[in-house]
Amino acid sequence: MKEIQSILRSISEGNIENNYFLIGSQLYFINLICKKLEEKLIDRNNREFDLRLLYGKETSVSEILETVKSYPMFGKKQLVIVKDAQYLNKDIELLTPYLENYLSQTILVICYANKRLDTRSKLFKSIKKNSQLIEFETLYESDVYKWIGLEAKKLNLKLDPKSIMLISSNIGLNLELIEKALEKLSLHSDGSLITINEIEKYIGFSKEYNNFELQKSIGEKKFDKSIFIINQMFQNSKKNSIQLTLSVLLNFFRKLILLHSKNFRINPNNLGIHPYFLKDYQIAANNFSIEKSIKIVHLLSQTDLKSKGINKIRINEKELMLDLLIDINVT
């Protein structure tokens, strides 16, 4: 997170590299850097002339090279953004000579999503030497939690830990959707602390029947309550993603397994658990031994496969979740 903030600050201050290579699974951050470069470099009136967008599925390396070697029509620089560059496959290696002898009038941004480059290749070595290489690693729950806090601060939104957890556990790792949810809240904020009721009203999450409350009730072994929450959540499967719910529970039980280890019992902060919720995890750890937690992680993985129709088994999502609860209860 700090690296991204530093890069965005450098762009805002006009410290811009000639070549950027953006790699990783976080499309939100890749798109954000492209957007900031466009805002800094390209006048709105000149967008059609000095901004060139190319897509790896539709373009070729020869077209990219032809574009980067052209000159801006009105501004001092032209911005060339190549999205989905991973679809260029091995041909992307042909960019190496340009990177070693790039032109100052062109800012080239290569967006290489959900794939890795061979670090032994000549291209990778050239990128390291002649470009700003930015790798976006997989985000974890604790990263998203911190990011929500930072974005809320920018929008002058006051959120308590429970509100942040409610947003995170019901949207998941999709930063774009989280950003839109925060923007919705900001339209109705008067500067005071955002309440759970306001989140329910403006974003659409139920304050009582959601992934966070489900996780909490399972951790406390209140299975009657858990069943009731599932019945309410999955009345409309379009509003609730079973994959997101399973992902939240999977992260929860993985953390319980770690919490049982000596190192994490001594310093649970290493788990990325906010102190506000530590008691919930400690209660759950007392209710579920490490052996039980491992079995439940396996059950969650099996339920995830069934929900996706693996082995031609596909069951109603509510029934799947209720079956899972029964299995957890008897584990």
Secondary structure, DSSP 8 states (H G I E B T S, - for coil): -HHHHHHHHHHHTT---SEEEEEES-HHHHHHHHHHHHHHH--GGGHHHHEEEEETTT--HHHHHHHHTS--SSSS-EEEEEESGGGGGGGGGGGHHHHHT--TTEEEEEEEES----TTSHHHHHHHHHSEEEEE----HHHHHHHHHHHHHHTT-B--HHHHHHHHHHHTT-HHHHHHHHHHHHHT--SSB--HHHHHHHT---SSSSHHHHHHHHHTT-HHHHHHHHHHHTTSTTTS-HHHHHHHHHHHHHHHHHHTSHHHHH-GGGGT--GGGHHHHHHHHHHS-HHHHHHHHHHHHHHHHHHTTGGG----HHHHHHHHHHHHHH-
